[in-house]
Amino acid sequence: MKLRPLALALCAALLLAAPGAYAQARKAEKKAPPRKEAAQKKGAQRAPTSWYALRLTRGDTGVIVTSLWSSGRRLRAELVLSGVPIAQLVSGEWYYVIDSLRETGMAVRRSPKALQADLAGAGRPFGNEAVDLRARGAELIREEEVSGRKAQVLRLTDQMGRHEVWVTDDDSALPIRIDSTDRESGVHVVTDYFEWLSEMDLPPAFFEPDPRVQLERLEYDEYVQRASQGPLGPAPVLFGDLLHGR
């Protein structure tokens, strides 16, 4: 049976959220292992505090284009699902999912674990696919040059499927491509990152919702309880670690 456009879009959104997220969303939630951050090299330059990237996801679920900005641990993501513009914002205590067409959405209070990661300076809030895959046991299978940059190719095959990540071979560890196949559904998705930029001047207000948006505010425990019963809000949460923590 063919999936309807909205269902396809939601499948893609869950797959691009992180390798294996699609399978996890249909099963009991599993805690991801703690992220293993690379040690800072002596004399290394200060890590950028703001980022921008354009992300293109395509495959069995159609095509989704996402624009991503971050400043510190703040995040803004904009994409279109079945013709509906969706914004996901992370700022301070709140994770926002907004239907920009209808000017409605939900605001979920982030878990204490997620807020603690902010205080600990957990680094860039998106584009960490390679770090996550390494933490799950991915292996380096080869090195190659992509668009003039040295890249490593990591692979992980587990109970959730087969995932490969192309990542720059430097301290930034910027993902270039993610190729994922979900074992249970067979859904295959390829995600490419373009136009990585850093050190942009992004004011805090850029990561706050438009005051005209009507928001349903939920405490974290209430969200978890209600989300376990079915879809909640205008779109699935794309960056689960920023809401739940690791």
C-alpha positions in Angstrom: 0.0 0.0 0.0 1.4 3.4 -1.0 1.9 5.9 1.8 0.1 9.3 1.5 2.3 12.4 0.9 2.0 13.5 4.6 3.0 10.0 5.8 5.9 10.0 3.4 7.1 13.4 4.6 6.9 12.3 8.2 8.9 9.2 7.5 11.6 11.3 5.9 11.6 13.7 8.8 12.1 10.9 11.2 14.9 9.3 9.2 16.8 12.5 8.7 16.5 13.4 12.4 19.2 10.8 13.1 20.2 7.4 11.6 17.8 4.8 13.1 15.3 7.4 14.4 12.5 6.1 12.2 12.7 2.7 13.7 13.0 4.0 17.2 9.9 6.2 16.8 7.8 3.1 16.1 9.2 1.1 19.0 9.8 1.8 22.7 12.2 4.7 23.0 15.8 3.7 23.6 18.4 5.8 25.4 21.3 6.7 23.1 24.8 6.1 24.5 26.6 9.2 25.7 28.3 11.2 23.0 32.1 10.7 22.9 33.5 14.1 22.1 36.9 14.3 20.4 39.6 15.7 22.6 40.8 19.2 21.8 44.2 19.3 20.1 46.8 21.6 21.7 46.9 24.9 19.9 43.6 24.2 18.1 41.5 27.2 17.2 38.4 28.1 19.1 35.4 26.2 17.8 32.9 28.3 15.9 29.9 29.4 18.0 27.4 29.8 15.1 26.6 27.7 12.1 24.4 27.5 9.0 23.8 24.6 6.6 21.4 23.6 3.9 20.2 20.0 4.1 18.6 18.1 1.2 16.9 14.7 2.0 15.7 12.5 -0.8 14.8 8.9 -1.4 11.8 6.6 -0.9 10.1 9.4 1.0 10.3 12.2 -1.5 12.4 15.3 -1.1 12.8 17.6 1.9 14.9 20.7 2.0 15.9 22.1 5.4 17.7 25.3 6.3 19.5 25.1 9.6 21.0 27.8 11.8 22.5 27.6 15.3 24.1 30.0 17.8 25.6 28.3 20.8 22.9 25.7 21.7 20.1 27.7 20.1 18.7 26.2 16.9 16.4 27.2 14.1 15.3 24.7 11.4 12.9 25.5 8.5 11.4 22.9 6.1 8.3 22.1 4.2 6.2 19.0 4.8 3.4 18.3 2.3 3.3 21.9 1.3 3.2 23.2 4.9 6.1 25.4 6.1 7.4 24.1 9.5 9.8 25.8 11.9 11.5 24.1 14.8 13.2 26.4 17.3 15.2 25.5 20.3 15.9 28.4 22.7 16.5 28.2 26.4 13.9 26.0 28.2 11.7 25.5 25.2 11.5 23.4 22.1 9.0 24.9 19.6 7.4 23.1 16.6 5.4 25.7 14.5 3.1 25.5 11.5 4.1 28.8 9.9 1.1 28.7 7.5 -1.5 28.6 10.2 0.6 30.4 12.8 -0.1 27.7 15.4 2.3 25.3 17.2 3.4 23.7 20.4 6.1 24.7 22.9 7.5 21.8 25.0 9.6 22.5 28.1 13.0 20.7 27.5 14.1 18.0 29.9 16.5 18.7 32.7 19.0 16.4 31.0 18.8 18.5 27.8 19.3 21.7 29.7 22.2 20.3 31.5 23.9 19.6 28.2 23.5 23.3 27.3 25.2 24.3 30.5 28.0 21.8 29.9 28.7 23.4 26.5 27.8 20.3 24.4 28.7 22.0 21.1 26.9 22.4 17.8 23.2 21.4 18.2 22.9 19.9 14.7 25.1 18.1 12.2 26.4 15.5 14.7 25.6 12.4 12.7 29.2 11.2 12.6 29.7 11.6 16.3 26.5 9.8 17.0 27.4 6.9 14.6 30.8 6.5 16.1 29.3 6.4 19.6 27.1 3.5 18.4 30.1 1.6 17.1 30.6 2.7 13.5 33.8 1.7 11.7 35.9 3.8 9.3 35.7 2.0 6.0 37.7 4.4 3.7 38.9 7.9 3.2 38.2 10.0 0.1 38.1 13.5 -1.2 34.7 15.2 -1.6 34.4 18.6 -3.3 38.1 19.2 -2.6 37.9 18.3 1.1 39.3 15.2 2.8 36.5 13.1 4.2 36.1 9.9 6.2 33.4 7.4 5.4 31.9 5.6 8.5 29.5 2.6 8.4 27.3 1.0 10.9 25.0 -2.0 10.4 22.8 -2.9 13.3 19.3 -4.1 14.2 17.9 -0.8 13.0 19.5 -0.9 9.6 22.5 0.2 7.6 24.0 3.7 7.8 26.9 5.4 6.2 28.2 8.9 6.9 30.7 11.0 5.0 32.3 13.5 7.4 35.1 16.1 7.0 38.4 14.9 8.3 39.0 17.8 10.6 38.1 19.2 14.1 34.7 20.4 12.8 33.6 16.9 11.7 31.0 18.4 9.4 28.6 15.8 7.8 28.6 15.8 4.0 26.3 12.9 3.3 24.2 10.3 5.2 22.9 7.2 3.5 20.4 5.3 5.7 18.2 2.2 5.1 15.7 1.3 7.8 15.8 -2.5 8.4 12.1 -2.9 9.4 10.5 -0.7 6.7 13.1 -0.8 4.0 12.8 3.0 3.6 16.0 4.3 2.0 17.0 8.0 2.5 20.1 10.0 1.4 20.8 13.3 3.1 23.3 15.8 1.8 24.6 18.9 3.6 25.5 22.0 1.5 26.8 25.5 2.1 28.3 25.1 5.6 29.0 28.5 7.0 30.2 29.6 10.5 30.6 32.6 12.7 27.4 34.3 11.5 25.9 37.2 13.5 22.6 35.6 14.6 20.6 37.6 17.3 18.8 35.7 20.0 15.4 36.9 18.7 16.0 34.9 15.5 15.5 31.7 17.6 12.2 32.9 19.2 8.8 32.3 17.7 6.8 35.1 16.1 4.6 36.6 18.8 1.5 36.1 16.5 1.9 32.3 16.7 -0.7 30.6 19.0 1.2 28.1 21.1 0.1 25.2 23.2 2.6 24.9 26.0 3.4 21.5 27.4 5.5 20.4 30.3 8.0 17.7 29.4 6.4 14.8 31.2 3.0 15.7 29.7 4.5 15.8 26.2 6.1 12.4 26.7 2.9 10.9 27.9 0.7 12.3 25.2 3.3 11.6 22.4 3.3 7.9 23.4 -0.3 7.7 22.4 0.1 9.1 18.9 1.4 12.1 16.8 1.5 15.4 18.6 1.9 18.9 17.2 2.2 20.0 13.6 5.3 17.8 12.9 7.6 15.3 14.6 10.4 16.6 16.8 13.5 16.4 14.5 16.2 17.0 17.1 15.2 14.6 19.9 18.4 15.0 21.9 17.7 18.7 22.2 14.4 17.9 23.8 15.1 14.7 25.7 18.9 14.9 26.3 21.2 12.0 25.7 
